[in-house]
């Protein structure tokens, strides 16, 4: 639980973002409090979560990181910066091409129509 009472609108937003973070990652209450304090005390703070790690940055410098395990496989990670939380959706692996034969089919149809 985050112990500080919000004093401003930005404090409320930071607190909500921290709780939103727990929807995606298993985080101890101590680390959640640390993240909130870090965001509150560092105007250029950025929190970055990936597959199994949450990192705290200030002015592009890594300050601290700790293990945190994702609760869902629907995201690749997330970022908290300022008063915004950005979720990075899961990228599907694999690929392939499709639709390349459409032009060829049209040419065949045109040729067939010309031959009739």
C-alpha positions in Angstrom: 0.0 0.0 0.0 1.2 3.5 -0.8 1.1 5.3 2.5 1.3 9.0 1.4 -1.9 10.9 1.0 -2.1 12.6 -2.4 -1.6 16.4 -2.1 -2.1 17.3 -5.8 -3.8 16.1 -8.9 -0.4 14.7 -10.2 0.0 12.8 -6.9 -3.4 11.2 -7.5 -2.4 10.2 -11.1 1.0 8.8 -9.9 -0.7 6.7 -7.3 -3.2 5.4 -9.8 -0.4 4.5 -12.3 1.4 2.6 -9.5 -1.8 0.6 -8.8 -2.4 0.1 -12.5 1.1 -1.3 -12.7 0.0 -4.1 -10.3 -2.5 -5.2 -12.9 0.4 -6.2 -15.1 3.2 -7.1 -12.7 3.5 -8.9 -9.3 5.2 -6.2 -7.2 5.8 -6.2 -3.5 4.2 -3.4 -1.5 7.7 -2.1 -0.6 8.7 -1.9 -4.3 5.4 -0.2 -5.1 6.0 2.4 -2.4 9.6 2.9 -3.8 8.2 3.4 -7.3 5.7 6.0 -6.1 8.3 7.9 -4.1 10.7 7.7 -7.1 8.1 9.2 -9.4 7.2 11.8 -6.8 10.8 12.9 -6.1 12.2 12.8 -9.7 10.5 15.1 -12.3 12.4 13.3 -15.1 11.6 9.8 -13.8 10.7 7.0 -16.1 9.7 3.5 -15.1 10.2 0.7 -17.7 8.9 -2.8 -17.3 9.9 -5.7 -19.6 9.4 -9.5 -19.4 10.8 -9.9 -15.9 12.3 -6.7 -14.7 11.2 -3.2 -13.7 13.8 -0.4 -14.1 13.8 3.1 -12.7 15.5 5.8 -14.7 16.2 9.4 -14.0 17.4 11.7 -16.8 18.0 8.6 -18.9 20.3 7.1 -16.3 19.4 3.7 -14.8 19.0 4.2 -11.0 17.7 0.9 -9.9 16.0 -2.3 -11.2 14.4 -5.3 -9.5 12.7 -8.5 -10.6 9.0 -8.3 -11.3 7.0 -11.0 -13.0 4.3 -10.2 -15.6 0.8 -11.4 -14.7 -0.3 -11.5 -18.3 1.2 -12.5 -21.7 -0.8 -9.9 -23.6 1.9 -7.2 -23.2 5.6 -7.0 -23.9 6.1 -4.3 -21.3 5.1 -0.8 -20.2 6.5 2.6 -19.5 5.6 5.2 -17.0 6.8 8.7 -17.7 5.4 12.0 -16.4 1.7 11.4 -15.8 1.2 8.7 -18.5 1.4 5.0 -18.5 2.0 3.4 -21.9 1.4 -0.4 -22.3 3.4 -2.1 -25.0 1.2 -4.7 -26.6 2.5 -8.2 -27.3 3.9 -8.4 -30.8 3.0 -11.6 -32.6 5.9 -13.6 -33.8 6.0 -15.1 -37.2 5.0 -13.7 -40.4 4.5 -14.3 -44.0 3.3 -12.7 -47.1 -0.1 -13.0 -48.5 -2.0 -11.4 -51.4 0.8 -11.7 -53.9 -1.3 -13.9 -56.2 -4.1 -11.4 -56.6 -2.4 -9.5 -59.4 -1.6 -12.8 -61.2 -5.2 -14.0 -61.0 -6.4 -10.7 -62.5 -4.0 -11.1 -65.4 -5.1 -14.6 -66.0 -8.8 -13.5 -65.9 -8.0 -10.7 -68.4 -6.2 -13.1 -70.7 -9.1 -15.6 -70.5 -11.6 -12.8 -71.3 -9.5 -11.8 -74.3 -9.4 -15.3 -75.6 -13.2 -15.7 -75.6 
